[in-house]
């Protein structure tokens, strides 16, 4: 088992689109500033016009450790639970970070987190990510027509105890 993986429960029809050996599969990794301060990573896995987007607020020790693991391992892992079949599918996607030092700099220089605005900011960001065109297609010949979004919830207790601002 990998040290870190995303878990999502999805309908079989969605998972099959990623399992289809004739489908075009691509991935993307972006960092966005949060309106309340701090940053959010969004890992995207795409099959034809469908994107699975996993949002990771980089706000606690665990998510920063995940980011360091991603930089070192160069891959993202998803464990997709097929809701109606009680089965799982496992996907690994290469995700080389071309400039790890620049990525770390962007995260470190994010504006300070305003905790009282965190819940509203995460809700707003996830709502925006539900829009199919919120993230550009990873496959130039396909327009994104469907998006599924997952959120890794930060450990608020860990943030408060450590006094984290990013």
C-alpha positions in Angstrom: 0.0 0.0 0.0 1.2 3.5 -0.8 1.9 5.9 2.1 -0.9 8.2 0.9 -3.9 7.7 -1.4 -7.2 9.4 -2.2 -10.4 7.5 -1.5 -13.6 8.2 -3.3 -16.9 6.3 -3.5 -18.3 6.6 -7.0 -21.0 4.8 -9.1 -19.8 1.9 -11.2 -20.5 3.8 -14.5 -18.0 6.5 -13.5 -15.3 4.0 -12.4 -15.7 2.0 -15.6 -14.8 5.1 -17.6 -11.4 5.1 -15.9 -11.0 1.4 -16.3 -11.8 1.4 -20.0 -8.5 0.4 -21.7 -9.5 2.4 -24.9 -10.1 5.6 -22.9 -7.7 8.5 -22.9 -6.5 9.1 -19.3 -4.6 12.1 -18.1 -3.9 13.9 -14.9 -3.1 17.4 -13.7 -1.9 18.9 -10.4 -2.5 22.6 -9.5 -2.0 24.8 -6.5 -4.6 27.6 -5.9 -4.6 30.3 -3.2 -7.6 30.0 -0.8 -9.6 33.2 -0.3 -9.1 32.8 3.5 -5.3 32.4 3.2 -3.2 29.3 2.7 -3.3 27.1 -0.4 -5.3 24.2 -1.9 -3.8 21.5 -4.1 -6.2 20.0 -6.7 -5.2 16.6 -8.1 -7.2 15.8 -11.3 -7.7 12.5 -13.0 -9.5 12.7 -16.4 -11.0 10.1 -18.7 -12.4 11.6 -21.9 -14.8 14.3 -20.8 -14.9 13.2 -17.1 -12.7 14.7 -14.4 -12.2 13.4 -10.8 -10.9 16.3 -8.8 -9.5 15.9 -5.3 -9.0 19.1 -3.4 -6.4 19.1 -0.6 -6.2 22.2 1.6 -2.5 22.4 2.5 -3.2 23.5 6.1 -1.8 20.9 8.5 1.2 18.6 9.0 -0.5 15.7 7.3 -1.3 17.5 4.1 2.2 19.0 4.0 3.7 15.5 4.5 1.5 14.3 1.6 2.9 17.1 -0.6 6.5 16.1 0.2 5.6 12.5 -0.5 4.2 13.5 -3.9 7.3 15.5 -4.7 9.5 12.5 -3.8 7.4 9.7 -5.3 6.1 11.5 -8.3 2.8 9.8 -8.3 -0.8 10.1 -7.1 -2.9 7.2 -6.0 -6.7 6.8 -6.0 -8.7 4.0 -4.4 -12.1 4.2 -5.9 -14.9 2.4 -4.1 -17.6 1.2 -6.5 -20.7 2.0 -4.4 -23.2 -0.5 -5.7 -20.8 -3.4 -6.2 -18.8 -3.1 -2.9 -15.6 -3.4 -4.9 -12.7 -1.1 -5.4 -10.5 0.0 -8.2 -6.9 1.3 -7.7 -5.4 3.9 -10.0 -1.8 5.3 -9.9 -0.9 8.3 -12.1 2.6 9.7 -12.6 2.7 13.3 -11.4 6.2 14.7 -11.8 6.7 18.1 -10.2 9.0 20.0 -12.6 10.2 22.5 -10.0 9.7 21.3 -6.4 11.5 24.3 -4.9 9.1 26.7 -6.7 6.1 24.7 -5.5 7.4 24.8 -1.9 8.0 28.5 -2.2 4.4 29.2 -3.4 3.0 27.2 -0.5 5.3 28.8 2.0 4.5 32.3 0.8 0.7 31.9 0.9 -1.1 34.6 2.8 -1.8 33.7 6.5 -4.8 31.6 7.1 -7.9 33.3 8.6 -9.4 30.3 10.4 -12.8 31.9 11.0 -13.2 32.0 7.2 -12.0 28.5 6.5 -15.4 26.6 6.3 -16.9 29.1 4.0 -13.8 29.3 1.8 -13.7 25.5 1.4 -17.4 25.3 0.6 -17.0 28.0 -2.0 -14.0 26.4 -3.6 -15.6 23.0 -3.8 -18.8 24.4 -5.3 -16.6 26.1 -7.9 -14.8 22.9 -8.6 -18.1 21.1 -9.4 -18.4 23.2 -12.5 -17.1 21.1 -15.4 -15.1 24.0 -16.9 -13.5 25.1 -13.6 -10.3 23.2 -14.5 -9.1 23.1 -18.1 -9.2 19.8 -19.8 -6.1 17.6 -19.3 -6.9 16.1 -22.8 -6.9 18.8 -25.5 -9.2 16.9 -27.8 -11.9 16.5 -25.0 -14.1 19.1 -23.4 -14.8 18.5 -19.7 -18.6 17.7 -19.4 -18.7 16.1 -16.0 -16.8 16.6 -12.8 -16.7 14.7 -9.5 -15.1 16.5 -6.5 -13.6 15.1 -3.3 -12.3 17.1 -0.4 -9.5 16.1 2.0 -10.7 17.7 5.2 -7.8 19.3 7.2 -7.2 18.3 10.8 -8.4 21.5 12.4 -7.3 20.4 15.9 -3.8 19.8 14.5 -3.9 23.3 12.9 -4.9 25.0 16.2 -2.5 23.0 18.4 0.5 23.8 16.1 -0.6 27.4 15.4 -0.2 26.8 11.7 -0.9 29.7 9.4 -0.3 27.9 6.1 
